[in-house]
């Protein structure tokens, strides 16, 4: 009984980890070069000028 409980917890944590990695990769891929340059430009205007 204890062994099954540990396996269930381990698989759920593993699935959550894989899901978060995939989500972060997909989120990073969405950004195009144009949006990155815009972000850098906005940050420069905000903090330098």
N, C-alpha and C positions, 0 to 999 in steps of 0.2 A: 504493500500500500504506500509506504513512504517513497519507494523507488518511482512509482508512477507519478506521484505528486511532484517530485523533483524534475522528472522528464517534462511534465506539462509546463512547469514554470520556466525551464530552460528553453523550450521551443517557443514559448510566447515572447520571451525576452529576445531571442534570436530573430524571430519574425519582425519584431518591432525595430530592432537595429537595422535589419536589411531594408525595411520600409523607409526608415528615416534617411538612410544613405541614398536610396533611389530617388526619394523626394528632393533631397538637396542637389543631386546631380541634375535632375530635370529642371529645378528652379534656376540653377546657374546657367544651364544651356539656353534658357529663354532670353537672356540678356544679349543684345546685339552690340556691336562695336559703337553704334550711334548712341545707344542708351548709356553705355559706359562713359563715353566722352561727355555726354550731357551731365551725368552725375559728377564727374570730375570738375567740370566747369562750374556747376552749381556750388560745389564745396569750396572751390577757389573763391568765388564771389562772396560766399558767406564768411569765410574765415580769414582771407588774406586782405580783401578790400574793405 
